[in-house]
Amino acid sequence: GNLRAQASAAQPGAVVISEVAWAGTAASTADEWVELFNPTSQAIDLNNWTLSDGGDLFEVLSGQIPPGGFFLLERTDDNPVADAPGDLFFTGSLSNSGQTLTLRAVDGTIIDTANGDGGPWPAGSAGPTFATMERLDPNLPDSDANWVSNDGATRNGVDANGSPINGTPKAWNSAWPPPKVPDLAVQLFGPPAVQPGGAAAFRLVVSNIGQGVATPAHVTVTLPADVTYGSVGSAVPPVQAGSSVAWQFPHIPAGRTLTFPLTVTVGGAALEGPRSLHLDASTPGESAPADNQTALTVTVHGDLPARLLINEILADPGGDANGDGVQDQEDDEFVELLNNTGVDVDLSGWLLVEANGLRHLFPGGTVLPAGCSLVVFGGGAPAGSFGGALVQTSSTGGLSLNNGGDELALLDAQATVVDAVSYGSEANKDQSITRTPDGAGAAPVALHSQTPDAGGRIHSP
């Protein structure tokens, strides 16, 4: 995104003189350069700032220095650091015997100095090594003890002859610890198959596994041509452009993981066959972009294979659904699972996830027999047979289903999506929504009272 540079009065230390090549380079002793560093989190406007040495160097600066970035001043031309373009060229020269460099803001405030006592340069060297003088700690003020010579091993840039410079122009100083940089990694989970005209919910996972803050983080999902975006459960609204759905998160701290559902709809006339969804993430300063991309293939098929599915959802209870004698809008919510696989399924460690997070962890020993149902209520003390279904209550204290629309996903113990559904305002009718025909429809979107064999009942468990 665009950075607005600070235009207000800068404080001392907002920009520091981070490196000085006072002896030039092995290519020419006249190839001197000075590097500035911005240790803050905002861009800083350098227009009409000055850099002076008390002698023949008095340079009026122009431009901006980005947050955590560098600004390179080269003497006369771009030769001193041949492979890194300078930000500004200065006239005058630096004395090898030592002098004080002073950086002033537009109002004359002294922002920083280098070799403030005016004595011999406290670090760096002339020929034959021409090592630069590097700031030891950019967060501490200028003093002789806060300068060291480049170590000769950590280097960046080449001189006018193409030889490595014993310095780090426009790069992290050799004396500084490695920078804390972000590293984004992505995962994409979803159902293995979906019917033409059907909806499917996918789970997007974006993690910052690096040590620095991702500022900003760009996330994009690219959809197949016959798959359209439906809804998303992220705090940051996406921007849709053609087949792409994109987000820009202002920042993702180190160690933070964002998980949110994405609902799509397959075209009713879609041909059977595989479809691929692509997930990409990026952030400036990325350390290892190899795990920033992933793809998931979903098969469009007219007849979905037998599976364990989310069959019925009650988001807007119209009565005492759990039969405990208390009508409660939270406790009486439920999600019904149906095992159509033909075999018993061990649900130990499986997860029921709603758009805003985990809603139920299936306890160890939960086995759902073939052809049977399991109902998860929001809470309370369920009482009744519920059609012979297994009954549990939310392990997190509630399902928190949104009456006006939500996304649900059933994940196995390896966090693979077994089934995922989404619904809209049809759930806000004081009754459940269900697949129709029961246990076989594309998604639970039909009002229960209007389905065959419902007999007008508002839910079935």
N, C-alpha and C positions, 0 to 999 in steps of 0.2 A: 504494500500500500504506500501511499504518499506520506512522506514525513514532513511535518511543519517544523522548521528550524526555530529554535529559541531566539526571539528578538529582544527580549528584556535584558536588563543588565546582568551580565554573567558574573559568577562568583569565582574567586581564586581557586584554581584546581579544576575548573570546569573543562579546560583543555590544558594538556601538559606538553612540554617539550620532551619527547620520549627518546630521541636518538639524534646524535650529532656526528657527522663525518667531517670533523674539523681538519683532518689531514688530507682529504680527498681520497682518491683510490689509486690502485697500482697502475691504472692507465694514465692518470694525470693528477698531480697534486692540486690542480685547479678545479677538479670535479668534486667540489664540496656539496654537501646536502644536509638539510635539517628536516626531521620528521616530527609532526605533532600527532597527539593521540587524544581521542575523546572517550574518557572513561564513564561517561554518563549514559543514560538510556534514551536520550533525545538528541536529534540533530541540532547542531549549533551553527548559527550564522556568523561567518568570519568577516563579512564585508566591513571594510574600514578599520579592522584591527591592524596592529602593527607588530613587526618583529624587528628588533634593533640590537646592535652590539656595542653601542656607545662610540662607534667609529664610522666606517664607510658603509655599513649595512643598516639601512632603514627601509624596510619593505612594507608597503600598505597591502594588506591581504584582501582577497575576494573569494567568494564561494562558500560552501558549507562543508562541515565535517560530520559524517554520519555517526550515530551512536555506536560505540565500540569500534570506530573506524579511524583511519589514518589520513593525514594530509601531508604531502611531500613537497618540500620546497627545494629546488635544485638551482645551483649557481649557473647563471648565464643561459643554459639551454638544457635539452633533455638527455645529454650524454652521460652525466654522472651515474644514473641508474638506467642502463640502456633498454632494459626489458620491462620497465614499469613507468608509465607516463607520469610526469610530474604534474602537480596541481597548480604550481606557480613557479616562476623563475625569478631569482633575485640577483641584484647587482651588488658589488662589494665582495669582500673576502673575509674569511675567518683566520685569525692569527693562531699560528701553531703554539705560541707561547702562552695562550690562554686569554680569555676575555669573558664578559658576562653577556649572555643572550637574555633579552627581556621580551616577553609576550604581553601586549596590552590590548584590552578591549577598546571598543569605539569611544567610550567615555574616559579613557585614560587609565582605568583600573589595571593594576598589574595582576595578570592572571597566573603567570608562572615565570620562573627564571631557570637558567642552566648555568652552573658555575657562578652562583650568585656572589661569591666572595671576590671574584675578579682575579684569582690567582691562576696558577697553571691548571690546565684541564685535569680534572680528577681521574679521568679514565680515557681509554682510547690510545691509539699509538700512530706514529708516522711509519714510514717504510722500515722494513720491507713488508710488514703484515697489513698496515693501514686498517687496523681494527677500529670499529666505531665506538663511540661512547654511548652506552645504553642506560636508560633509566632503570633502576633496580625495582622500584615499587611506584607505579603511577599514582597511587593513592596517598603517597607521602610527599611533603614539600621538598624542594631542592636543597640538597646538602652534599658535601663531598662524599659522604658515606652512602648516598643514594644513587651513585653512578658506578658502573662496572664496564669493563671492556667486553666486546663480543667474544664469545668462547671459541670461535673459529670452526665450530662444528655445526651450530644452528645458524644457517645462513639463508639469505633470500636475495635474488637479483644478481645481475652481472654488470661489469663495468663496460666502458666504451670498447675494450678489446675482447669482450665476451667472456672474461674470466670472472669466477665467483667473487662476490664482494664479501668481505669479512664483516658483515652487518646484516640487518634484517629490515631494509626499507619497505614500508607498507606491509609489514608482517609483525607477528608477535615477537617481542624481544627474546634473545636467547636466555636472559636471566629470569624471565617470567615463567611461572608454571603453565602447563598446557591450558589453553582456553577451554572454558566450559561451553561446549557446543551442543545443539539439539540433535536428536536422531529419531525421526519418525518411522514407525512401523505400522502396517495396516493388515487387517484381516476382514474377510467378508464371508458371512454365513447365510444360508438360505435353504429353502426346500429343494429336494432333488428334481421335482417335477411340478408342473402346473398345467391346468387345462386351458384351452382357448377361451377367452372371455373371463378367465378367473383372475383373482387377486392373489398376490403373494407378498409376504413381509420378509425382508432381509435384515440382518443385523450387521451394522458397520462398527468396526473397532479401530480406533486410531490411538496409538500409544506414543508417548515421547520417552524413549528408552535411553536418551542421551543425558548429559549433565547440565545442559543449558536450556533456557526457556525458548520455545519455538514461537517467534514473534515476527509476523503472524504465521498461521498455519493454513495452507490452502488444501482443500479436500474436494475431489471431483469423482462423481460416479458417471460412467458412460453407459447408456442403455442401448439395447438392440433397437432397430428401427420400428418394430411392431410391439414394443413394450413402452408404456407411458408411465410417467411419474404420478404417484397418487398423493402421498403424504409422508411426513418425516417427524420424528420425535426429538429433534435437537433443539437446544436453547437458541442457537443462531439460525435464523431462517435462511434457506438456500435460495440461490438464483438459478433459474432454469433457462437454458439456451439450447434449443434443438434437442438433441439426444443427451445433453449433459446436464447434470444437476450439481451445482458447486456451492461450497461454503467457504467463508473466510473467518476463521476463529482468531480473535485478537491476540491470544496467547494460549499456549498449552505448557504448563510448568513441567520441569523435569520430573519423571516418575509418574506423571498423570496419564490415565487412560480414559478416553471418551468412548462411550458405547451408546448407540442410538439406532432405532429401527427405521427402515425405509420401506414404504409400501408402493408396489407397482401393479399395473394391470396389463394383462396380455390381451392383444386384440382378438376379437371374436372370430375373425377370419384367419387367424395365424395358422400357418402350416405346421404340422408336427415336425419336431426335430430339436436339436440343441440350440440354446441361446446363451451368449456370454455377457456377463456384466463385469465391468472393469472399475476398480477403485484405485485412485492415485492420491498421494499426499506429497506436499513439498513445503519447505520453509527455508529462509535464507540461512546460510552458514551450515547447512546440513553436513554431518560428518560421514554418514554411510548411507547413501540413497538407494542401495540395492534392494532394501525391503520396503520401499515406498509404494510398490505396485503389487496388485494381486488381481485375480480374475476368478469368477465362479460360473460354472456352466450349469444351466437348468434346462431340463427337457420339457418341451411343450408336447403334451400327449392327451388325446381325447379321453382315454380311460386311465385314470391314475391307478397305480399298483396298490394292493392292499397294504395298509399302514396304520400306525397309531396316530390318531389325529385329535385336534381340538374340535369337538362336535357341537357344543352348546355353550352359550355365554349369557349370563344374567348380570348386566351392568346397572340396571335400574329396577331394583326389586319393587314389586307391587304388593307384597305381602310378606308373611313369615316363611320365607323359602327354606330355611334350615330347620324349621319345626321345633325350635326351642322355646316357643311361647312368647318370644319378644320380636317385634318387627323393628329391624334396624337396617338402615340403608347401607351400612358397611358390612356388617356380619352376614347379611342375607345375599350378598353378591356371590356368584359361583362361576366356575369354569368346569365343564365336563369333558373328560377325555374318553375316547373309545378305542379299544384295541381291536383293529380289523386285520391284524397280521396273521392270524391263524395259529399263533404260538403264544405261550405265556411270556411276558416281558418284565424283566427286573428293572424297576424305575429308581433304584437306590442311587442317590446323588444327582438325579435329574433336576432340572430347573424349569420353573415357569416364570417367564420374564415379561414384564409390561413395559410400555414405552419409556417409563421413568426409572426402571430398574427391576431388581429381583423381587418377586412376590411370593414365591414358594420354593423351598428346597425339599424334595421328596426324601423322607428318612430312609435309612438302611432297612432292608427287609421288605420294601414295598414291591410286591409282585402283582401285576395286573393280568389276570387270566385272559386267555383268548376269548374274544367275543364279549368281554365285560367292560363296564364303565368305571371310572373313578371321578368323584366330584370333590373339588377343592372349594370350600366355602371361605368367605372372608374372615369369619370368626364365629363366636358364640359357642353353643353346645348342641350341635346338630342331633336331632332325634327323629328316627323314622327309618324306613327300609330303603327309600330312594331307589326303588326299582332293582334292588339287589346290588347297587353300586358300592364300591369301596368309598369311604368318606374320610377326608382329611380337612383340616383348617389351615389357613395361611401361616407359614412358619415365620413370616415377617410382621404379623399382626393385622394384615388386611391386604386385599387385592387392589384397592384404589382404582377401579375401572372407571374410565371416563364415559359418562352417559352419551356425550355427543360425538364420540369417535375415539378409537384407541387402536393400539397394535399389541398383539400377544404372540409370544414365541415359546415353544416347548423345546428345550435343549437336553441332549443326553449328557451322561457324566463326563464326556470329552468336550462339552460345549458345542457340539454339532447340532444345527437346527434340524429337528425331526419334523416339526410342523410350525407354520407361522400364518397368522391370519390378521386381517384388519377389518374394522367396521366403522360405520359412520353414525349419523343421527338416527338411523333406524333402531338403534338400541335404546333410545330414550322414550320407550312406550310402556313402561310398567310391566314388562314381560321379557322373556329371554328371546334371543335370536339363535337359530339353529340351522344346521345343514338340511337341505331338502333335495331328494329324499334323505331321511334320517341316516346318518353315518356314511353317506355317499355323495352328497352334494359338493360343489366346487368350494364353497365357503359358508360359514354360519352367518347368513345375512337375512334369512326369512324369519318373520315374526312367528313365534311358536304356535300361537292360537290359530294361525292360518295354514299350518302345514297339515298334510293328510294324516288321519288317525289321531290328531291332537285332541279332538273332542272339545275344542274351545279352551283347553287348559293353557295357562300362561307360561308354564315351564314343565319339564318332564321329570326331573329327579324327585 
